[in-house]
Amino acid sequence: MVLKEASILVIDDDLDVLTALRLLLKPLVKEVVIEKNPSNIGSQIANKKFDIIILDMNFNGLVNTGNEGIFWLNKIKKQRPETFVILITAYADIDLAIRGLKEGAADFLVKPWKNEKIINTITSLLKAKKSNSGKKTTIHLNETKIIGESDAMKDVFLKLKKVAPTDANVLILGENGTGKDLIAKALHENSNRSDQPFIKVDVGSLSSSLFESELFGYKKGAFTDAREDRKGRFEAANGGTLFLDEIGNITLGQQVRLLTVLQNRMVTPLGSNESIPVDIRLICATNIDPKILADEKRFRKDLIYRINTVDVIVPPLRDRDNDVTELSKYFVSLYADKYNKTPFTFDAGFIAKLKKHDFPGNVRELQYILERAVIMTEDTMLTSDDLVFSSIERPRVSNAPTTMNLDDIEKNAIFTVLEKNKGNVSKSAKELGITRAALYRRLDKYEL
């Protein structure tokens, strides 16, 4: 369906809004019907089938539900489930946007709107209707490709779509291997800063002595090896996006220094008395449980609020339904090209075996498993025999002892601490009060 063939219903209790949208759309579409009273929605859509309905979310208290837009959206979807509904509101509320989209809305626009944005949105929806495109298993966010058709990933895509164009600070949460760095890149590529630098820093790996020099830069002579001036990562990202990975692992002292810079938007290089203004969009990521981050002994609350205007939770692969199949097709095709092999097919046992696996290492683990399968196979059909799961990742099962046997107790303690520290051997050894070598010996002994 093309734009000039479309019938559109606009519902808003503001006559100025109705008039503006009618004047905008009338020259472009087949028909525009305006309605001021949402109570008439039922009769309007009963008598006529509209391709798109543009629905305001805030009326003058005609329905006492806390949000009239959601109420009327549900009425429309119940009566006309095939009709696209675009929600429009005066309040740029991300959570409300996500709620509306989950309830079945096709898109969400904010007043004051941009005419070009409304027209592009309507055009895209009509094209989707014409091609009858159902689930999208791949979302292309400029250069970054993120694959997923599960409900959990759809929630992520919806949030990305709304958050990316803003300058809001974003905290990405998720286990190791879920693809937090891809989410960060997608946010940058779809922002107004996409033509500016994207700078990634693994702050969790920086020692106390390197933290300030890497992030804030230094002047020649600031310390023994400072032979020339060097910009820090904040200054390098000026105008663009700064991605601080593993933010949950920095010390309280580092948190104070970071908070000061974020509050003032100024950095002072080591060895200098002059502050440099910086304009960055901040994205942070961590695999630490939010409950741990909420502990002020581990993380300052004022810093959490500063970096977490919006959070994006990346689901583990085990919670992503059938995404394993589409991800497998993508990675196998990728590695077939990389290693100059002919295209592969899968037998039923191959996918079945993958779906039974818990994937404690998430998408990263799946990627490595499939790369190995492509390299090692001599056939053009991949079978379950081609799958070898990594012994590096620990299965997510309970090893609670059923006896008071000392070996069982020690095994359970090691397993619990490893799981708590996301497999980090150094942290686990320190918490258990033993050396790394001693922990490795016990891992081998208990086949963990």
N, C-alpha and C positions, 0 to 999 in steps of 0.2 A: 504493500500500500504506500502511495506517495502522499506528500503533505496536502496537495490540493484536493485529494479525495476524502480527507478526514473530517469526522464530526466530533466536535469538542464541547464538553459541558464545563462551565466555570462556576464554582460555588463559593461565594464570599459575602459577608454582610456589609462590606464596605463598597458603596456604589462607585467610588473613585477607582478602586481596584478592578471592579467588573468592567467599567468603561475603558480603562487603560488596556486590559487584556483583550477586550473585544476589538478595539481599534488596532491593536498589534496583530491579532491573528486573522481577522476577517479577510484581509486581502490575500492571505496565504492558504487558507483551508476552505473546504466545501461549506462548512456551517459552524457557527459559534453560538451556543445557547448560554445565556447568563442566568443565574439564580441567586437571589439574595437570601432566601429563607431555606436553611438546610432541612427543615421538616418536609419540604417538597421534593427531596431527593428521590424518595421511593416512587412517586408518581412520574417524575421526569424519566427515570431509567426504565420504568415499566412500560412506558409508551414509546420509547425510542432507544435504540442501541447506539451508544456512543463509543468511539474508538479510544478516547482519552478523556478522563475527568480530572480537572484541576481543582483541588479541594483545600480551602483554608483550614487551619488547625485550631483557630481561636475565634469563637463566636461570642455573642453577648449572653452567655449563661443559659442558653436554651435547653441544654442538657446538663444535668448535674453529675458529671462523671469524672471531673478532674481534668479531662482534656477532651473537648468535643470532637476534635479532628479524628482521634483514634476511634471514637464511638461511631462516627459517620463512615469512616473507612471500613470498619467491620460490617456495617449495614450494606455498603456498596458491594463488597467482596462476596457477601452471602447471596445477594440478589443477582449480581453480574460478576462472577469470579474471573471471567476472561478479560474484563475491562482494565486497562492500565490506569492507575491513579497516581497523580503527582501531588504530593503534599506541599503546601506553601505556608510559611509562617513568618512572623516578624522577629522571631527569636532563634538565634543560631545555637540551638541546644543539640549537641552531638548525641547525647543519650536518647533524647526524644526522637531524633532522626533515626537512630538504629532501631528503636522500638517500632516506629511507623513502618520502616522497611521490613522488619520481621513480620509485621502483621499483614504484609502483602502489598504495600505501596511499591510503585515502580521506581520512584525517585523522590527527592526532597530538595526544595528550593527555599531560599531565604529572602525575605523582603529587606531592603529594596532590591528587586531582582535586576539582572541584566537581560535585556531583550534577546540578545544573541544566545545567551545560555538557555533560555526557555525554548527558543526555536530549535536549537541543536538537540536539546533533550527530547522534545516531541518527535523530531525527525528520526532520532536513533531508536526510539520506542516503536515507531511505525515500521522502520526497516526490520527490526527484530520480529515484529508481528508477521510481516510479509514472508520472511524466511523461515518462520516457525522455529526459531532457534530456542531450544529448551535450555537444559543446563549447560553452562559454560565450564568445561573442564580445564581450560587454561585462561588465565587473565594476563594480558600483556599490558604492563604498566611501563610504557615507553620501552626502554631496552631490557628491563627485567621481566622475566617470565616466571610466574608463580602458578603452579598446577594444583587444582583441587575443585571437586564438585560436592564435597561433604557440607553439611549444614554448618559445621564448625568453621570451615574455611570461608564459606559464604559470609559469615559474620565478620571475619577478618577483612574480606574484600570490601564490604559495605563501609566499614570503618575507615579503611584506607582511602576510599573514594571521597569521603567527607573531610577527613583530617588533612590529607596531603596538600590541598591548595592553601591551607592556612599556615600561619607561622607558629602554631601552638607547639610547645615542647611535648615530646612523646616519649613515654617509657615503654619499651617492648619487653614483655615477659614471656618466658618459655624455657623448656628444658634444652640441654645441649643437643645440637643437631637438628633442631626444628626449622631453622632457616631465618633466624632473627636478623641476620645481616642482609638477606634479600628484602625483608620488609623495610629495613632502614633505607636501602637503595631505592626501593619503589616510592617511598615517601618523598625522597629528594627529587627523583626524576619527574614526579607529578606535582611538584611545588612551583611557586613563582621564582624559585632560586635555581631551577634545573640547569641553567646555563652558567652557574657559578660553581666553585669547588665543592666536592664532597670529600671530607677528610675523616678517615676512620682511625681511632686510637683504641688499642686494647689496654685500658687503664689498669685493669686487674693485674697485668704483668709488670707494671712499672714500680720500681723500688722507690722508697721515699726520696732518695737523692735524685732520681731521674724524673719524678713526677712533675716538679715545677719547671725544670729546664725543657722537658718535652712539650708540655702544654703551654707555657708562657714565654719560652724563649730565653735567650741570654745575650749579654754583651761580651765583647772580647775582653778577656782577663777576669771574668766573673769567678772563674775557678781554674784549676791547673791546666785542664785540657781545652779551655775555651780560647781557641786561637783566632776566632773571628766571630762577628755577630751572627746570630742565628734566630730566625723567626720561630715562634712556638706554633703549635697546632691551632690554637685559637686564632692567631693572626693569619695563618695560612688559609683558614676557612672563612675569612672575612667576606661577607656578602653571600656566603653559601651555607652549607650544612656541616655541623660537627657531630660525628657519631662516636659516642663514648661507650665502647663495649665492655662488658663485665664490670659495670659501675658498682655493683653490690660488693665487690671485693676490695674497695679502697678503704684506707684507715680513717678514723675519726679526724685526725689532723689534716689529711688530704681533703676530707669533706669540707672542713672549715675554709680551706684555701679556695676550693672550687666554688663554694657558696658565695664568697666575697666577690669573685669575678662575675658570677651570674647575676648578682644583685646590681653591681655597678656597671656591668658591661664594659669593663676596662681591665687590661692586663698590664702588669709591670714586669718586664723581663728581669731576670737575675742580673745583678750588677748595674741596674739602672734606677734612677729616681723618677723617671718620667713614665706616666701611665698612657697606654695606647687604647683608644676606643675600638671596640670590635662589634660587628653586626653579624650575628650567627643565628641560625635555627638549630636548636639542640635536640638531638635524638640520643637516648640512652637505652641500653639493653642489659639484662641480667638473667641468669638462670636460677637465682635465689628465690625461694618461696616468699611471696609478699608478706606473710605473717612474720618472717624473720626480719624483713626490711622494716616492719613496723616497730621492732624492738629498738628503742632509743640507745641501748647499749651497743648496738651494731650500726645503726644508721640514724642520722639526724632527721627529725621530722620536717624541719624547715627546708632542708635540701630535697626531701622527697616531694614536698608540695611544689618546689621550684622546678623540678625536672619532670613532674608527672601531671601536666595539664590534662593530657589524655593518655590512657594506657591501651596498648594493643596486646592481647594475650594470644600467642601463637600455640595452637593445640598440638599435643604430641601425636605422632603418627598412629598410635593405637586407638585414638579417638576420632579418626578421620574416615571411618566407614570404608568405602570402596576406592579411596584415593590411591591405594597401593597399586591397583591395576593401571591407572593412567600414568602414575609416576614411573612404573616399571616400563611401560611402552616408551616413555620419553627417554629414560636413561639408557635403555638397551639400544634405541635408535642412535642416541648420541655417541655411545661407545663403539657401535658398529661402524659409524663414520670415522671416528677417531682412529680405529685400528684397521681400517680398510677391509672390513668384512662385509659379506653380503647381508641383506636384511634378514632378521630373525623372526620366527614365529614361536609361540608358546604352546605347550600342551596344557591340558586342564590341571595336571598335577603340579606344574610349575607355579601357577597363580595360587592354587589351593595351599601349597606349602608356605608361600609368602604370607598369605592371609592368616595363617595359624601362628605365625611368629609374632612375638610381642614388641619387637623393635625398641629395645631400651635406648639404642643409639639414634632412633628416629630416622629422618630422611637421609641424614648423612650415612648411617649404617646401611640403609637400603641401597644407596648410590654405590658404596664400595662393594657390596655383595654382588650387584649386577655387573659392575665393571669386571670383577674377577670372573664371573660366569662367562661374559663375552670373550675375555682373553683366553680362557682355558678350554672352552668347548671346541670340538672338531666338527660339529654338526650345524645345520641351519635351523634346527628346532631346539629350543631350550626346554629341558625337562627338570623335574624335581631333583634329579641326581646332580645337576649342574650347580645347585645352591649349597653353599657352605657358609654357615653362619659364624660370625666372628666370636672368638673366645674372649675378646677384649671386653665386650659389653656384658654386663651382669643381668641375668633374668630378674624380672620384678616379681619375685615370689617370696613368701615368708619362710624363713629358716628358724622359726622359734623352736627351741628345744622342748622335747616332750619328757626329758629326763633331767636329772641333776648331774649328768656326766660332764666333766670339766671341758672336754673337747667340744661337746655340743654348745656349751655356754660361750666358750671362746669364739667358736665359729659364728654364732648368732651375733655376738658383740661386734665382730669384724664386719659382718654383712651390714648390720644396722648403721655403723659409722660410715662405711663406704657409700651406702645409699644416701645418707644425710648429706655427705660432702660431694655428691654427684660423681663418684668414682675418683676423686682427687686423692691420690695415694699419699702425697706429702702431708696434706691436712689431716687425713685419716690417721696416719702414723703418729703425728703430733698429738692428736686427741686421745689416741689409745696409749700414749706414753712409751712407744717403741720406735726403733729406727725404721727407715724405709726398707732397708735390707731384711730386717726381721719381719716386717709386714709382708714383703714379697714371699718370704719362705712360708709363712702361714697361708697365704693365698694359694700357693702351690700345694701345700699339705691338704687343705680342705677343698681343693679344686674349685675355688671361687673365681 
